[in-house]
Amino acid sequence: MRANHHFVAWATLLILIISTVLRHRNVHAFVPSLPSCSFSPLHVSRSSSSSNSGRRNHDDEDEEQRYQAALAHNKIRTDVKNFLTQRAIQSFIFLLVQCRDPHTVRWMENTYEFRNMESYHGTGAFNLTKWKTWDSILDDMLHQPKDCVIVQAKRRGKGHGGWSANNPYLEERFVEFRIDIDPVSLASRILSVREQIAREWMEDLVTLRTANDQILDSYYDMGRAAREDESSSSSSKDSEENVEQLVTPYSGIDEKQRRVFDRNAMLMLTSTMIFKAFASSPQRQGNFDLLYLLLTQESLHRVLREYRESGDEREVSYEWLKGFYLARVGSFFDGHQDYGRADDFLEELLLAPPSTKELSSSRIGLIDPLRIAEDIITMRSVVAEEWKTEIASVPEDHMGLRKKLLSKQMGSYDPLVEQESSTPRSSLEDENDGVFQ
Ligand SMILES: *[C@@H]1O[C@H](CO)[C@@H](O)[C@H](O)[C@H]1NC(C)=O
């Protein structure tokens, strides 16, 4: 009996272990396949069938074309003005939810194919093939017809208005509410939110830049402190810890030990917000966190481009960083994310060990993640400055759209009102029992 129990327990454990191993294997098998997805099968088949001498040219051309396409897409993807529109729409949706207007929210989500607008914490939310520039969606709203949704609510019936839920003679009755959706007016309100967020980002980009400039100092300080700790503790304990780290990366180490630099950005934002007289837009922290993430991604793209353009000299760094980035783009940059992913990414980069790689010309290239991280950090300051200039022109950008908006409101307002008053009255007014008497 007892032996039987033991057997069952062991078998269960074994199954658990096997399934865990299998699951992990699946995950690992999946991750490296991500980068290879970006190479089109078309390209492979064509290059293998063409002659050897023409192949080189074809390859280069294809490669160049793919690169240009990716470049164009990336520029739209990390465009700060595009992102500002996204956050303006999301903040506006947030306000609508606060005001209990789920119908307009649903209309927006259906029209622009975007779920969970209110709570999505990520960049690149809209379909960028369709909405390429910052004003694409807003301009589209100007051309959307007025819409209305009819909402039904139970007015009288079983279990309502004091009637028993079991009364078989009572017929159910509904009231209908009509909710008008005027896309032109929505666009106008979103523009106002967009301007407010732009004003905040002018400050936030300064804050980000200051925090960014402190990261490397903080990293060196912490490294020095850690080395001093190490030299004072015994070496046997040290090697034990190393083994532990190999077996379970991160899980065995407490949070403080893992940090390689101080994460000051959000702290600095919060302190500037406390001392402000006027209220911030909703989701200001969320905006800030994502702005930081987008800034990091854009800087990374630019560093990659720089490496690529400097040719042989940076070939190894380019290949290595591209691989490092592609393996992490899904978990750090695309889609819904946790807070602090920009710092997480940089931390992972700083924790990567230096390595060497053999080049095609049989030279040995050195990969120095610290040097690469420095390049990205330096680039972030440059991009932050540039974005400040771009954001400063937002009110000016809006002038054209505002003009169109106004003429739309003037032009189409009167006929629509007439048309509306000639339509049959809604059932709300036809109801003559109950509530209004
Ligand atoms: C984005 O829009 C393009 C063009 O309208 C469309 O072909 C594509 O399927 C859309 N992508 C997604 C993910 O919906």
The ligand as an ORCA input file, in Angstrom:
! r2SCAN-3c Opt
* xyz 0 1
  C      -3.233     47.004    -41.698
  O      -3.771     47.671    -42.785
  C      -3.436     47.111    -44.043
  C      -3.923     48.062    -45.137
  O      -5.213     48.457    -44.923
  C      -4.014     45.712    -44.140
  O      -3.709     45.143    -45.387
  C      -3.452     44.868    -43.006
  O      -4.051     43.590    -43.020
  C      -3.677     45.538    -41.672
  N      -2.951     44.809    -40.653
  C      -3.542     44.338    -39.558
  C      -2.658     43.632    -38.612
  O      -4.719     44.490    -39.325
*
